[in-house]
Amino acid sequence: MYKNLYLTAVLFLFLSVMATGQAQLRNSVYIQGDYKSAFAGKDGSFYLLSRDGRIIVITSDYESIEIPLPTYRDKDMTDAFSDIVSDGKHIMLCGYAYPAIFVLSIKDPTRYGVIPMDTKEGVHSQHPMRMTMRNNTITVRDSAGQNFNVRGKRVVQIAPDLELESGKNAERIKMTIPLNADGTQGDTSVYTESGAFIWKAPLPQDKNRYVSGIDFIGYDKTKDRYLFAVTTTAGELDTEISIYTVKNGQTQAVIPIPYISLPTMTHTLRFSDDGSLYHMTLDMRREDGIIITKLALEQSVKSAG
């Protein structure tokens, strides 16, 4: 594990940019390199999984730590993982190649602990691809669309139509499919697993646009509100994404975010337990690297939608 190594082009910026008068973009950082995924830790640290076999940890006081991925059974693990989470003491990794979660101690990241993705009922996850972590529970989605909760070494299968992130009181949120099978606009309502109504995403005022995606980003317990990313489309080359904060079924604030595709990253939005939301985009001014921006939504500002 090495401190302040390799991040020769880290540039911290402070932005006071108002986005349509509704929210501020604050605390942006440029990091050189090519990354597969990222995770925002509850202690304020940020974790990046590099494509060249490293984990970069940016601590809450902006110290950078580099952790090389160790081998596993003499095999190089550079290409093995697609996602990363952390509880502040350990880093957990998963990827298509192995039916397991790999665990590294941050203090001594020289060997992996392994949690097989097998339930006591005999259900197996062959190719775990995506993860998140809340309340010491990891939620995993595999390539077949199966979802699992992992707490300690106990693996439990949950319904496949649920979002990775959990809502208030740890209740799961049902995935919303806003388009009908024929491509027409469908219902944009969001519900909990038990069927309780949370919110209905507003339809675009422009009749040529439609809501093509609704993704649950996380529940902000500090302000008792839900965060959603809503994608609207008007043709293949006209896509817009906005973050909505929602409380008591009502939209409180909206922030449009740049739609700059990062096809190699598992996540471009990561939510932290402290209520912070981080957005990863390409830096169009440089040949490589990403910009991580902390999005601060003001609860007092209401959206016209």
C-alpha positions in Angstrom: 0.0 0.0 0.0 1.5 3.3 -1.1 0.5 6.9 -0.2 0.5 9.8 -2.7 1.9 7.6 -5.4 0.8 7.6 -9.1 -1.7 10.4 -8.7 0.6 12.9 -10.3 -2.3 14.8 -12.0 -4.8 15.1 -9.2 -6.3 18.6 -9.4 -8.8 19.8 -6.8 -11.2 22.5 -7.8 -14.0 24.3 -6.0 -17.0 25.1 -8.2 -19.7 27.6 -7.4 -21.7 26.9 -10.5 -25.5 27.2 -10.3 -27.4 24.6 -12.3 -30.6 26.2 -13.5 -30.9 28.0 -10.1 -31.7 24.8 -8.4 -28.5 23.2 -7.0 -24.8 23.7 -6.6 -21.9 21.7 -8.0 -19.2 21.6 -5.4 -15.9 19.9 -4.7 -14.8 18.5 -8.1 -11.6 16.5 -8.5 -9.8 15.4 -11.6 -8.0 12.0 -11.3 -5.8 10.7 -14.0 -6.3 7.1 -15.1 -8.9 4.7 -16.4 -11.4 3.3 -13.9 -14.0 0.5 -13.8 -16.0 1.6 -10.8 -16.2 3.8 -7.7 -17.7 3.8 -4.2 -18.4 6.6 -1.7 -17.7 5.4 1.8 -19.6 6.4 4.9 -16.5 7.9 6.4 -16.0 10.4 3.6 -13.5 8.3 1.7 -13.8 7.5 -2.0 -12.7 4.3 -3.6 -11.7 3.8 -7.2 -11.1 0.5 -9.0 -8.6 1.1 -11.7 -8.3 -0.9 -15.0 -4.6 -1.4 -14.4 -4.8 -3.5 -11.2 -4.9 -0.8 -8.5 -7.4 0.5 -6.0 -7.1 4.2 -5.3 -8.5 5.5 -2.0 -9.0 9.2 -1.5 -9.5 9.9 2.2 -11.8 12.6 3.7 -8.8 14.9 4.1 -7.8 14.4 0.4 -4.9 12.0 1.0 -4.5 9.5 -1.8 -3.6 5.8 -1.1 -2.8 3.3 -3.7 -3.4 -0.4 -3.2 -2.1 -2.9 -5.8 -4.4 -5.8 -6.3 -2.8 -9.0 -5.0 -2.8 -12.2 -7.0 -5.2 -15.0 -6.2 -3.9 -18.6 -6.5 -1.0 -17.2 -8.5 -3.4 -15.5 -11.0 -3.3 -11.9 -11.9 -6.5 -10.2 -10.9 -6.3 -7.0 -13.0 -9.2 -8.0 -15.2 -11.2 -10.0 -12.6 -13.3 -7.3 -10.9 -16.0 -5.0 -12.1 -17.3 -3.4 -8.9 -16.1 -2.2 -5.5 -17.6 -1.3 -2.0 -16.1 -0.7 1.4 -17.1 -0.5 5.1 -14.0 1.6 5.9 -12.0 -1.3 7.2 -12.3 -3.7 4.3 -12.7 -3.4 0.5 -15.0 -5.8 -1.2 -14.7 -6.7 -4.9 -16.7 -8.7 -7.4 -16.6 -9.6 -11.1 -17.8 -11.9 -13.8 -14.9 -14.3 -13.6 -15.6 -15.6 -10.0 -18.8 -16.6 -8.2 -17.7 -14.9 -5.0 -17.0 -11.6 -3.3 -13.3 -10.9 -2.6 -12.4 -9.1 0.6 -9.2 -7.1 1.3 -8.2 -5.6 4.6 -7.2 -2.0 4.1 -4.5 -2.3 6.8 -3.0 -5.4 5.2 -4.3 -5.7 1.6 -1.9 -8.6 0.7 -4.3 -11.5 0.4 -8.0 -12.0 -0.2 -10.8 -13.4 1.9 -13.4 -15.0 -0.2 -17.2 -15.2 0.3 -18.8 -17.7 -2.0 -22.1 -16.5 -3.6 -24.1 -19.5 -2.5 -27.3 -19.5 -0.4 -28.1 -22.2 2.1 -31.0 -23.1 -0.2 -28.6 -24.0 -2.9 -29.0 -21.0 -5.1 -25.7 -19.9 -6.8 -24.6 -16.7 -8.4 -22.1 -17.5 -11.1 -21.3 -14.0 -12.3 -21.7 -11.2 -9.8 -21.4 -7.9 -11.6 -22.7 -4.9 -9.5 -22.7 -4.1 -5.7 -23.7 -1.5 -3.2 -23.4 -1.5 0.6 -25.7 -0.1 3.3 -25.9 -0.9 7.0 -23.2 -3.5 6.8 -25.1 -5.4 4.1 -23.9 -5.8 0.6 -26.5 -6.1 -2.2 -25.2 -7.9 -5.3 -26.7 -8.2 -8.8 -25.3 -10.9 -11.2 -25.3 -11.2 -14.9 -28.5 -13.2 -14.9 -30.4 -10.4 -13.1 -30.5 -12.2 -9.7 -30.2 -10.1 -6.5 -28.5 -11.2 -3.3 -28.0 -9.7 0.1 -24.6 -10.6 1.8 -24.1 -9.9 5.5 -20.9 -11.4 6.9 -20.7 -14.7 5.1 -24.5 -15.2 4.9 -25.9 -15.0 1.4 -29.7 -14.6 0.9 -31.4 -14.3 -2.5 -33.9 -11.5 -2.8 -36.4 -10.6 -5.6 -34.9 -9.8 -9.0 -37.1 -6.8 -9.7 -35.6 -4.7 -6.9 -33.2 -1.8 -7.0 -29.7 -2.3 -5.5 -30.1 0.5 -3.0 -32.6 0.3 -0.1 -35.0 2.9 1.0 -36.3 4.2 4.3 -36.1 1.6 7.1 -34.0 -0.5 4.8 -37.1 -1.4 2.7 -36.4 -2.4 -0.9 -37.5 -0.3 -3.9 -39.1 -2.0 -6.9 -37.4 -1.3 -10.2 -39.5 1.1 -12.4 -39.8 0.4 -16.1 -41.3 3.6 -17.6 -41.7 2.3 -21.2 -44.3 -0.1 -22.4 -43.3 -3.1 -24.6 -44.3 -1.2 -27.7 -42.0 1.8 -26.7 -44.8 4.1 -25.7 -44.7 6.0 -22.4 -45.8 3.9 -19.5 -46.4 4.5 -15.8 -43.6 6.5 -14.1 -44.7 5.7 -10.5 -42.2 4.3 -8.0 -43.2 1.8 -5.3 -41.6 -0.1 -2.4 -41.4 -3.9 -2.4 -44.5 -4.0 -0.2 -46.4 -1.9 -2.7 -46.4 1.5 -0.9 -46.3 4.5 -3.3 -43.2 6.7 -3.1 -43.4 9.2 -6.0 -44.4 9.6 -9.6 -41.7 11.0 -11.9 -43.1 14.0 -13.9 -43.5 13.7 -17.7 -41.5 16.1 -19.8 -43.4 19.3 -20.9 -42.0 18.7 -24.4 -44.4 16.2 -26.0 -41.5 14.9 -28.2 -39.6 13.7 -25.1 -40.4 10.7 -22.9 -39.2 9.3 -19.7 -36.9 6.3 -20.7 -35.4 5.5 -17.3 -35.9 5.9 -13.6 -33.1 4.8 -11.3 -33.2 4.9 -7.5 -30.0 6.4 -6.3 -30.4 6.2 -2.5 -32.3 7.3 0.6 -30.9 10.3 2.4 -31.6 9.6 6.0 -30.1 13.0 7.0 -33.0 14.8 5.3 -35.6 12.0 5.1 -35.7 12.1 1.3 -35.3 9.8 -1.7 -33.0 10.5 -4.7 -33.8 9.4 -8.2 -32.0 9.7 -11.6 -34.6 10.3 -14.3 -33.6 9.9 -18.0 -35.6 11.6 -20.7 -35.1 11.0 -24.4 -36.1 12.5 -27.7 -34.3 10.3 -30.2 -31.1 8.3 -29.9 -28.8 11.4 -29.8 -30.9 13.6 -27.4 -30.7 12.3 -23.9 -31.0 14.3 -20.6 -30.5 13.1 -17.0 -31.7 14.9 -13.9 -31.5 14.1 -10.2 -34.7 14.5 -8.3 -35.0 14.7 -4.5 -38.3 13.5 -3.2 -40.0 13.8 0.2 -43.6 12.8 1.1 -44.3 12.0 -2.5 -43.3 15.5 -3.7 -40.4 16.7 -5.8 -38.3 19.1 -3.8 -35.3 19.8 -6.0 -34.0 19.0 -9.4 -30.4 19.1 -10.8 -29.6 18.4 -14.5 -26.3 16.6 -14.8 -24.1 16.3 -17.9 -24.9 13.2 -20.0 -21.3 12.1 -20.8 -21.2 8.4 -21.3 -18.7 6.4 -19.3 -19.4 2.9 -20.9 -16.4 1.3 -19.0 -17.6 2.3 -15.6 -20.1 0.2 -13.6 -21.4 3.3 -11.8 -21.5 6.9 -12.8 -23.4 8.0 -9.7 -22.6 6.9 -6.1 -24.5 7.9 -3.0 -22.9 8.2 0.4 -24.5 7.6 3.9 -23.9 11.3 4.7 -26.4 12.3 2.0 -23.7 13.2 -0.6 -24.1 12.3 -4.2 -21.1 11.9 -6.5 -21.1 12.0 -10.2 -18.3 10.6 -12.5 -17.8 12.0 -15.9 -15.0 12.0 -18.6 -12.8 15.0 -18.7 -13.2 16.2 -22.2 -10.1 18.5 -22.0 -7.7 15.7 -21.2 -6.8 12.5 -22.9 -7.5 10.3 -19.9 -8.9 10.6 -16.4 -12.3 11.3 -14.8 -13.9 14.2 -13.0 -15.7 13.3 -9.7 -18.2 16.0 -8.7 -20.1 16.2 -5.4 -23.6 17.3 -6.2 -25.3 19.3 -3.5 -29.0 19.6 -3.8 -30.8 22.3 -1.9 -33.9 21.0 -0.2 -35.7 24.3 -0.1 -35.7 24.8 -3.9 -38.7 23.2 -5.6 -38.9 22.0 -9.2 -41.4 23.2 -11.6 -41.9 19.6 -12.6 
